[in-house]
Amino acid sequence: MSVSTSATARRMVAAALAAGALVGSASVSASAAADPRFDHSRISISRVQSDAPGFNDRSPRSLNAEWVEITNSSRRGVNLDGWTLSDRDGNRYTFNHYRLAGRSTVRIHTGFGRDTRSDLFQDRRNEVWDNRSDSATLRTERGRFVDNVSWGRHHDRHHGRDDHRGDHRGDHRGH
């Protein structure tokens, strides 16, 4: 084998390996993008209304005016089956057979109602979220932290992006 044939063979092998690496990385990127676990950073607690407007009388109207919104800012839907939303006292809501569509928001109400794509109900007879001070935490089905929003006197600064969205007036939004 001549030197030029050997160099040509080496270049062909190097080109084949490089092409294989490109194809391999493209398929990994495509599978990562298709896997909803990679979108967890795009799921967040976007708003909280812990203090229902009007009189808190544990009526269905009052309980359903207490809610937490979860937003998916990615283009892909995410399966929230088994995910939990909990407060500081250990009250927990578990998502059951729910898929949050891409670029959409779902509102989780405290009281009773009929679940839809945009509204879910915890079916509770008592308030969950403390008006003055509390924390809403979202976790995956495996207990992995996704997001947290705290308000009031005991801010837990666990928010995924380390910003605080909330105040003591009840409608907690980013500021």
N, CA and C of each residue as an Amber inpcrd file, in Angstrom:
protein
   525
   0.8550000  -1.1680000   0.0000000   0.0000000   0.0000000   0.0000000
   0.8950000   1.2220000   0.0000000   0.5880000   2.1660000  -0.8530000
   1.4080000   3.3670000  -0.9510000   1.0270000   4.3480000   0.1430000
   1.9000000   5.3340000   0.3450000   1.6740000   6.3590000   1.3560000
   0.4220000   7.1630000   1.0360000   0.2040000   7.4860000  -0.2470000
  -0.9740000   8.2850000  -0.6030000  -2.2570000   7.4800000  -0.3810000
  -2.2490000   6.1670000  -0.6200000  -3.4210000   5.3370000  -0.3810000
  -3.7070000   5.2610000   1.1040000  -2.6440000   5.1500000   1.9090000
  -2.7870000   5.0890000   3.3560000  -3.3750000   6.3860000   3.8950000
  -2.9010000   7.5310000   3.3970000  -3.4290000   8.8210000   3.8360000
  -4.8810000   8.9690000   3.4060000  -5.2100000   8.5300000   2.2060000
  -6.5870000   8.6000000   1.7020000  -7.5010000   7.7200000   2.5530000
  -7.0180000   6.5490000   2.8900000  -7.8110000   5.6320000   3.7160000
  -8.0660000   6.2380000   5.0920000  -7.0340000   6.8630000   5.6550000
  -7.1980000   7.5040000   6.9640000  -8.2250000   8.6220000   6.8880000
  -8.1780000   9.4430000   5.8130000  -9.1350000  10.5360000   5.6490000
 -10.5500000  10.0020000   5.5120000 -10.7060000   8.9100000   4.7810000
 -12.0430000   8.3260000   4.5980000 -12.5840000   7.7930000   5.9260000
 -11.7280000   7.1510000   6.6980000 -12.1450000   6.6510000   8.0110000
 -12.5160000   7.8180000   8.9240000 -11.6950000   8.8720000   8.9100000
 -11.9780000  10.0520000   9.7370000 -13.2980000  10.7060000   9.3280000
 -13.5370000  10.8030000   8.0240000 -14.7890000  11.3930000   7.5250000
 -15.9780000  10.5390000   7.9280000 -15.8370000   9.2190000   7.8440000
 -16.9310000   8.3220000   8.2290000 -17.2320000   8.4410000   9.7200000
 -16.1760000   8.5190000  10.5180000 -16.3660000   8.6760000  11.9600000
 -17.0270000  10.0160000  12.2900000 -16.5980000  11.0690000  11.6310000
 -17.1970000  12.3820000  11.8590000 -18.6680000  12.3840000  11.4630000
 -18.9820000  11.7760000  10.3230000 -20.3780000  11.7040000   9.8740000
 -21.2050000  10.9020000  10.8700000 -20.6340000   9.8090000  11.3540000
 -21.3460000   8.9980000  12.3640000 -21.5900000   9.7720000  13.6350000
 -20.6080000  10.5650000  14.0430000 -20.7660000  11.3790000  15.2450000
 -21.8630000  12.4120000  15.0570000 -21.9280000  13.0290000  13.8710000
 -22.9760000  14.0200000  13.5930000 -24.3580000  13.3800000  13.6050000
 -24.4830000  12.2380000  12.9580000 -25.7660000  11.5400000  12.9370000
 -26.1470000  11.1270000  14.3540000 -25.1960000  10.6140000  15.0990000
 -25.4550000  10.2020000  16.4800000 -25.8930000  11.3580000  17.3490000
 -25.2170000  12.5060000  17.2330000 -25.5990000  13.6550000  18.0610000
 -26.9380000  14.2070000  17.6290000 -27.2500000  14.1590000  16.3510000
 -28.5580000  14.6290000  15.8780000 -29.6570000  13.7360000  16.4210000
 -29.4330000  12.4310000  16.4470000 -30.4760000  11.5460000  16.9510000
 -30.6280000  11.6990000  18.4580000 -29.5500000  11.9440000  19.1960000
 -29.6580000  12.2020000  20.6230000 -30.4270000  13.4880000  20.8570000
 -30.1210000  14.5480000  20.1100000 -30.8380000  15.8080000  20.2680000
 -32.3040000  15.6370000  19.9570000 -32.6290000  14.8890000  18.8990000
 -34.0270000  14.6890000  18.5370000 -34.7490000  13.8970000  19.6120000
 -34.1160000  12.8520000  20.1460000 -34.7830000  12.0730000  21.1770000
 -34.9000000  12.8700000  22.4650000 -33.9220000  13.7120000  22.7870000
 -34.0050000  14.5500000  23.9770000 -35.1410000  15.5580000  23.8450000
 -35.2940000  16.1190000  22.6480000 -36.3620000  17.0870000  22.4400000
 -37.7220000  16.4130000  22.5220000 -37.8300000  15.1600000  22.0950000
 -39.1070000  14.4600000  22.1270000 -39.4480000  13.9770000  23.5340000
 -38.4690000  13.8050000  24.3820000 -38.6870000  13.3150000  25.7310000
 -39.1640000  14.4600000  26.6190000 -40.3910000  14.3950000  27.1730000
 -40.9110000  15.5000000  27.9680000 -40.1030000  15.7800000  29.2330000
 -39.2880000  14.8380000  29.6780000 -38.4780000  15.1070000  30.8640000
 -37.5120000  16.2650000  30.6350000 -37.1520000  16.5170000  29.3990000
 -36.2250000  17.5970000  29.1120000 -36.9120000  18.9580000  29.1270000
 -38.2410000  18.9830000  29.2310000 -38.9880000  20.2290000  29.2580000
 -39.3300000  20.6910000  30.6600000 -38.8890000  19.9790000  31.6910000
 -39.2350000  20.3520000  33.0650000 -38.8570000  21.7890000  33.3850000
 -37.7770000  22.2670000  32.8140000 -37.3640000  23.6370000  33.1030000
 -38.3420000  24.6470000  32.5180000 -39.1980000  24.1980000  31.6140000
 -40.1970000  25.0740000  30.9980000 -41.5310000  25.0420000  31.7370000
 -41.6520000  24.2220000  32.7740000 -42.8660000  24.1390000  33.5730000
 -42.6470000  24.9750000  34.8250000 -43.5970000  25.8600000  35.1210000
 -43.4330000  26.7130000  36.2920000 -44.7740000  27.0580000  36.9160000
 -44.7050000  27.4380000  38.1760000 -45.8640000  28.0000000  38.8640000
 -45.9030000  29.4540000  38.4330000 -46.9080000  29.8200000  37.6770000
 -46.9400000  31.1600000  37.0920000 -47.7210000  32.1690000  37.9150000
 -48.7460000  31.7340000  38.6130000 -49.5370000  32.6410000  39.4540000
 -50.1770000  31.8670000  40.5860000 -50.4080000  32.5720000  41.6920000
 -51.1010000  31.9870000  42.8410000 -52.1050000  33.0110000  43.3420000
 -53.3140000  32.5470000  43.5920000 -54.2870000  33.3930000  44.2940000
 -54.6600000  32.6410000  45.5550000 -53.9840000  32.9900000  46.6510000
 -54.1950000  32.2850000  47.9120000 -55.3540000  32.8650000  48.7040000
 -55.6890000  34.0980000  48.4620000 -56.7530000  34.7750000  49.1880000
 -57.8920000  35.0540000  48.2160000 -58.9230000  34.2240000  48.3000000
 -60.0660000  34.3950000  47.4030000 -60.7050000  35.7540000  47.6410000
 -61.0820000  36.4390000  46.5650000 -61.7580000  37.7270000  46.7310000
 -63.0570000  37.5510000  47.5160000 -63.3750000  38.5310000  48.3230000
 -64.6050000  38.4620000  49.1150000 -64.3970000  37.7250000  50.4090000
 -65.4940000  37.2480000  50.9450000 -65.4900000  36.5830000  52.2380000
 -65.0990000  35.1250000  52.0920000 -64.1380000  34.6680000  52.8870000
 -63.7100000  33.2640000  52.8780000 -64.6600000  32.4500000  53.7510000
 -65.6830000  31.8840000  53.1330000 -66.7080000  31.1620000  53.8820000
 -66.7400000  29.6660000  53.5720000 -65.7120000  29.1680000  52.9150000
 -65.6030000  27.7590000  52.5270000 -66.7030000  27.3270000  51.5680000
 -67.3530000  28.2700000  50.9540000 -68.3560000  27.9450000  49.9440000
 -67.6330000  27.4800000  48.6860000 -68.3280000  26.7610000  47.7980000
 -67.6750000  26.3470000  46.5400000 -67.0930000  27.5470000  45.7790000
 -67.8150000  28.6310000  45.7570000 -67.3310000  29.8320000  45.0530000
 -66.0340000  30.3540000  45.6610000 -66.0080000  30.4230000  46.9890000
 -64.8080000  30.9090000  47.6820000 -63.6320000  29.9470000  47.4950000
 -63.8750000  28.6480000  47.6520000 -62.7940000  27.6670000  47.5240000
 -62.2410000  27.6270000  46.1030000 -63.0890000  27.8010000  45.1140000
 -62.6200000  27.7530000  43.7270000 -61.9760000  29.0510000  43.2800000
 -62.1110000  30.1000000  44.0880000 -61.4140000  31.3580000  43.7900000
 -60.0110000  31.3500000  44.3930000 -59.6500000  30.2690000  45.0740000
 -58.2900000  30.0410000  45.5830000 -57.6680000  29.0440000  44.6180000
 -56.5290000  29.4150000  43.9670000 -55.9610000  28.5710000  42.9370000
 -54.4720000  28.8240000  42.7350000 -53.8640000  27.8990000  41.9940000
 -52.4680000  27.9930000  41.5610000 -52.4640000  27.7100000  40.0610000
 -51.7120000  28.4990000  39.3100000 -51.5770000  28.2560000  37.8730000
 -50.2040000  27.6670000  37.5650000 -50.2110000  26.6430000  36.7220000
 -48.9890000  25.9930000  36.2430000 -48.9160000  26.2680000  34.7420000
 -47.7600000  26.7550000  34.2760000 -47.5940000  27.1100000  32.8710000
 -46.4900000  26.2840000  32.2310000 -46.7630000  25.8420000  31.0040000
 -45.7760000  25.1540000  30.1770000 -45.3790000  26.1410000  29.0760000
 -44.1810000  26.6740000  29.1490000 -43.7350000  27.6650000  28.1610000
 -43.0500000  27.0310000  26.9470000 -42.9050000  25.7120000  26.9530000
 -42.2960000  25.0410000  25.7960000 -43.3620000  24.7730000  24.7350000
 -42.9120000  24.3730000  23.5630000 -43.8480000  24.0420000  22.4860000
 -44.4310000  22.6430000  22.6400000 -43.7800000  21.7950000  23.3840000
 -44.2130000  20.4040000  23.5320000 -45.0490000  20.2200000  24.7940000
 -46.0400000  19.3470000  24.7040000 -46.8380000  18.9990000  25.8720000
 -46.0140000  18.1930000  26.8560000 -46.4110000  18.2210000  28.1240000
 -45.7110000  17.4850000  29.1700000 -46.7380000  16.6960000  29.9760000
 -46.4620000  15.4260000  30.1630000 -47.3280000  14.5600000  30.9510000
 -47.0880000  14.8440000  32.4310000 -48.1090000  15.3540000  33.1340000
 -47.9780000  15.6780000  34.5580000 -48.5360000  14.5620000  35.4410000
 -48.8650000  13.4220000  34.8790000 -49.4190000  12.3160000  35.6490000
 -48.4880000  11.9550000  36.8000000 -49.0140000  12.0070000  38.0060000
 -48.2310000  11.6780000  39.1980000 -47.4800000  12.8540000  39.7960000
 -47.4000000  13.9940000  39.1170000 -46.7450000  15.1780000  39.6760000
 -47.5750000  15.6700000  40.8630000 -46.9270000  16.3900000  41.7740000
 -47.6370000  16.9010000  42.9440000 -47.4550000  18.4060000  43.0960000
 -48.4870000  19.0200000  43.6530000 -48.4830000  20.4270000  44.0390000
 -48.8090000  20.4390000  45.5200000 -47.9170000  20.9970000  46.3290000
 -48.1180000  20.9380000  47.7810000 -47.8720000  22.2850000  48.4310000
 -48.4170000  22.4160000  49.6450000 -48.2020000  23.6310000  50.4310000
 -47.2300000  23.3290000  51.5640000 -46.9290000  24.3350000  52.3670000
 -45.9680000  24.2030000  53.4550000 -46.4510000  23.2420000  54.5340000
 -47.7890000  23.0960000  54.6950000 -48.3390000  22.2210000  55.7340000
 -48.4440000  20.7600000  55.2990000 -48.0670000  20.4490000  54.0740000
 -48.1000000  19.0810000  53.6090000 -49.3590000  18.7020000  52.8440000
 -50.2800000  19.6500000  52.6410000 -51.4250000  19.3600000  51.7770000
 -50.8790000  19.1190000  50.3780000 -51.3900000  18.0810000  49.7110000
 -50.8250000  17.6960000  48.4230000 -51.9270000  17.3750000  47.4250000
 -51.7590000  17.8910000  46.2310000 -52.6280000  17.5360000  45.1090000
 -51.7780000  16.7570000  44.1200000 -52.2850000  15.6050000  43.6640000
 -51.5610000  14.7880000  42.6960000 -52.3000000  14.8250000  41.3640000
 -51.5770000  15.1790000  40.3140000 -52.1480000  15.2130000  38.9750000
 -52.4290000  13.7790000  38.5330000 -53.6170000  13.5470000  37.9850000
 -54.0260000  12.2180000  37.5860000 -54.4090000  12.2180000  36.1090000
 -53.6290000  11.5520000  35.2930000 -53.8980000  11.4470000  33.8430000
 -54.0940000  12.8200000  33.2110000 -53.1280000  13.6880000  33.4210000
 -53.2430000  15.0410000  32.8630000 -51.9920000  15.3750000  32.0550000
 -52.1980000  15.8850000  30.8470000 -51.1130000  16.3310000  29.9780000
 -51.2910000  17.8200000  29.7390000 -50.2870000  18.6060000  30.1210000
 -50.3100000  20.0540000  29.9260000 -49.7600000  20.3540000  28.5390000
 -50.6300000  20.8640000  27.6900000 -50.2460000  21.1520000  26.3040000
 -49.1310000  22.1920000  26.2630000 -48.4250000  22.2350000  25.1560000
 -47.3760000  23.2340000  24.9620000 -47.9580000  24.6420000  24.9600000
 -47.1970000  25.5610000  25.5150000 -47.5840000  26.9700000  25.5890000
 -48.9990000  27.1580000  26.1330000 -49.2490000  26.5060000  27.2640000
 -50.5700000  26.6350000  27.8840000 -50.4370000  26.6620000  29.4030000
 -51.5560000  26.9830000  30.0450000 -51.6150000  27.1130000  31.4980000
 -52.8160000  26.3490000  32.0200000 -52.6540000  25.7140000  33.1680000
 -53.7610000  25.0710000  33.8510000 -53.8920000  25.7110000  35.2300000
 -55.1370000  25.9110000  35.6590000 -55.4260000  26.4930000  36.9720000
 -55.9520000  25.3750000  37.8720000 -55.2930000  25.1730000  39.0270000
 -55.6960000  24.1450000  39.9720000 -56.4490000  24.8280000  41.1020000
 -57.7800000  24.6150000  41.1390000 -58.6580000  25.2170000  42.1400000
 -58.6980000  24.3350000  43.3760000 -58.9370000  24.9500000  44.5310000
 -59.0020000  24.2020000  45.7790000 -60.2870000  23.3930000  45.9070000
 -61.4160000  23.9410000  45.4950000 -62.7230000  23.3130000  45.7100000
 -63.0870000  22.2420000  44.7080000 -64.4110000  22.0550000  44.5520000
 -64.9710000  21.0220000  43.6860000 -65.3480000  21.5900000  42.3310000
 -65.2630000  20.7370000  41.3000000 -65.6730000  21.1300000  39.9680000
 -65.3790000  20.0270000  38.9760000 -65.6770000  20.2860000  37.7310000
 -65.4300000  19.3370000  36.6470000 -64.1070000  19.6840000  35.9770000
 -63.1710000  18.7420000  35.9820000 -61.8540000  18.9710000  35.3830000
 -61.9840000  19.2130000  33.8830000 -61.2220000  20.1820000  33.3920000
 -61.1270000  20.4700000  31.9650000 -59.6510000  20.5950000  31.6150000
 -59.3320000  20.9450000  30.3760000 -57.9300000  21.1550000  29.9810000
 -57.3030000  22.3310000  30.7220000 -58.1030000  23.3440000  31.0440000
 -57.5520000  24.5690000  31.6330000 -57.8550000  24.7290000  33.1150000
 -58.7040000  23.8770000  33.6810000 -59.0690000  23.9680000  35.0940000
 -59.1380000  22.5800000  35.7110000 -58.4110000  22.3920000  36.8020000
 -58.4560000  21.1540000  37.5750000 -58.9110000  21.5030000  38.9830000
 -59.5160000  20.5320000  39.6830000 -60.0790000  20.7860000  41.0000000
 -59.5430000  19.7800000  42.0030000 -59.1570000  20.2850000  43.1920000
 -58.6170000  19.4250000  44.2440000 -59.7210000  18.7120000  45.0230000
 -60.9530000  19.1850000  44.8980000 -62.1000000  18.5880000  45.5920000
 -61.9450000  18.6330000  47.1090000 -61.5350000  19.7810000  47.6030000
 -61.3670000  19.9770000  49.0490000 -62.5040000  20.8280000  49.6090000
 -62.7610000  20.6370000  50.8870000 -63.8090000  21.4010000  51.5670000
 -63.2420000  22.5350000  52.4230000 -61.9200000  22.6300000  52.4940000
 -61.2560000  23.6760000  53.2770000 -60.1720000  24.3410000  52.4360000
 -59.8260000  25.5650000  52.8190000 -58.7590000  26.2800000  52.1290000
 -57.4460000  25.5210000  52.2720000 -56.5860000  25.6510000  51.2840000
 -55.2600000  25.0380000  51.3200000 -54.2010000  26.1070000  51.5390000
 -54.2530000  27.1610000  50.7640000 -53.1960000  28.1660000  50.7410000
 -53.4350000  29.2150000  51.8090000 -52.4350000  29.4050000  52.6760000
 -52.5110000  30.4220000  53.7270000 -52.4240000  31.8010000  53.0840000
 -53.3330000  32.6760000  53.4460000 -53.3710000  34.0100000  52.8460000
 -52.1410000  34.8450000  53.1760000 -51.6330000  34.7110000  54.3960000
 -50.5360000  35.5750000  54.8360000 -49.1460000  35.0590000  54.4860000
 -48.9740000  33.7460000  54.5660000 -47.6410000  33.1900000  54.3570000
 -47.7530000  31.7100000  54.0130000 -47.2210000  31.3310000  52.8890000
 -47.2570000  29.9260000  52.4900000 -46.2790000  29.7180000  51.3460000
 -46.2670000  28.5090000  50.8370000 -45.3580000  28.1490000  49.7630000
 -46.0280000  27.0830000  48.9040000 -46.0110000  27.2510000  47.5960000
 -46.5310000  26.2600000  46.6540000 -45.3370000  25.6030000  45.9800000
 -45.2730000  24.2750000  46.0480000 -44.1430000  23.5330000  45.4840000
 -44.6500000  22.5040000  44.4900000 -44.0210000  22.4710000  43.3280000
 -44.3620000  21.5340000  42.2720000 -43.2210000  20.5320000  42.1280000
 -43.5730000  19.2360000  42.1050000 -42.5870000  18.1610000  41.9660000
 -43.0550000  17.1530000  40.9180000 -42.0860000  16.4670000  40.3080000
 -42.4010000  15.4290000  39.3220000 -42.9390000  14.1930000  40.0220000
 -43.3370000  13.2060000  39.2170000 -43.8490000  11.9480000  39.7580000
 -42.7980000  11.2110000  40.5800000 -41.5460000  11.5300000  40.3880000
 -40.4600000  10.9020000  41.1600000 -39.9900000  11.7740000  42.3170000
 -40.7080000  12.8690000  42.5650000 -40.3710000  13.7420000  43.6850000
 -39.3140000  14.7830000  43.3720000 -38.9240000  14.8830000  42.1230000
 -37.8990000  15.8520000  41.7210000 -38.4710000  17.2690000  41.7150000
 -37.7610000  18.1930000  42.3340000 -38.1910000  19.5830000  42.4270000
 -38.3020000  20.2120000  41.0420000 -39.4140000  20.9140000  40.7900000
 -39.6180000  21.6230000  39.5340000 -39.6740000  23.1200000  39.7870000
 -40.5140000  23.5540000  40.7460000 -40.6720000  24.9830000  40.9950000
 -41.2820000  25.2030000  42.3620000 -41.1010000  26.4140000  42.8710000
 -41.6430000  26.8100000  44.1680000 -41.8960000  28.3070000  44.1530000
 -43.0230000  28.7090000  44.7220000 -43.3270000  30.1260000  44.9130000
 -43.7570000  30.2890000  46.3610000 -43.1560000  31.2390000  47.0440000
 -43.4820000  31.5190000  48.4400000 -43.9520000  32.9590000  48.5770000
 -44.7630000  33.2050000  49.5810000 -45.2260000  34.5700000  49.8640000
 -45.3640000  34.7370000  51.3710000 -45.3740000  35.9800000  51.8050000
 -45.5280000  36.2850000  53.2250000 -44.2120000  36.3660000  53.9560000
 -44.2710000  36.1040000  55.2300000 -43.1120000  36.3360000  56.1090000
 -42.0270000  35.2730000  56.0190000 -42.2980000  34.1090000  55.5020000
 -41.2970000  33.0360000  55.4290000 -41.0020000  32.6790000  53.9830000
 -40.3340000  33.5520000  53.2890000 -40.0050000  33.2780000  51.8860000
 -38.9680000  32.1780000  51.8210000 -39.2740000  31.1490000  51.0790000
 -38.3950000  29.9900000  50.9510000 -37.4540000  30.0670000  49.7760000
 -37.2540000  31.0350000  49.1050000 -36.3180000  31.2580000  47.9950000
 -35.8840000  29.9840000  47.2970000 -36.7800000  29.0060000  47.1300000
 -36.4500000  27.7730000  46.4080000 -36.8760000  27.8470000  44.9640000
 -37.3540000  28.9690000  44.5520000 -37.8990000  29.0760000  43.2020000
 -36.8430000  28.6750000  42.1910000 -37.2500000  27.9430000  41.1860000
 -36.3270000  27.3980000  40.1910000 -35.4260000  28.4420000  39.5690000
 -35.8980000  29.6460000  39.4000000 -35.0820000  30.6990000  38.8000000
 -34.6830000  31.7340000  39.8500000 -34.8610000  31.4000000  41.1200000
 -34.4710000  32.2420000  42.2460000 -35.0540000  33.6500000  42.1480000
 -36.2890000  33.7330000  41.6700000 -36.9850000  35.0050000  41.7390000
 -38.2510000  34.7780000  42.5390000 -38.7820000  35.8170000  43.1310000
 -39.9670000  35.6900000  43.9550000 -41.1560000  36.2340000  43.2090000
 -42.1730000  35.4230000  43.1140000 -43.4130000  35.8840000  42.5280000
 -44.4660000  35.7390000  43.5970000 -44.9020000  36.8140000  44.1620000
 -45.9550000  36.7250000  45.1490000 -45.9350000  37.9030000  46.0830000
 -47.0670000  38.1420000  46.6680000 -47.1900000  39.1370000  47.7130000
 -48.3070000  38.6810000  48.6290000 -48.5390000  39.4040000  49.6770000
 -49.5290000  38.9800000  50.6660000 -50.9670000  39.3160000  50.2830000
 -51.1760000  39.9280000  49.1290000 -52.5230000  40.3100000  48.7290000
 -53.2760000  39.1950000  48.0340000 -52.6490000  38.0760000  47.7260000
 -53.3740000  36.9410000  47.1990000 -53.1090000  36.6170000  45.7390000
 -53.0760000  37.5760000  44.8450000 -52.8170000  37.2660000  43.4430000
 -51.3260000  37.3880000  43.2290000 -50.6410000  36.2510000  43.2440000
 -49.1730000  36.2470000  43.2460000 -48.6500000  36.1190000  41.8290000
 -47.9980000  37.1530000  41.3630000 -47.4280000  37.1960000  40.0110000
 -45.9860000  37.6650000  40.0930000 -45.2920000  37.4800000  39.0090000
 -43.9080000  37.9560000  38.9620000 -43.8580000  39.4660000  39.0370000
 -42.8540000  39.9790000  39.7540000 -42.6360000  41.4210000  39.7500000
 -41.2090000  41.7480000  39.4620000
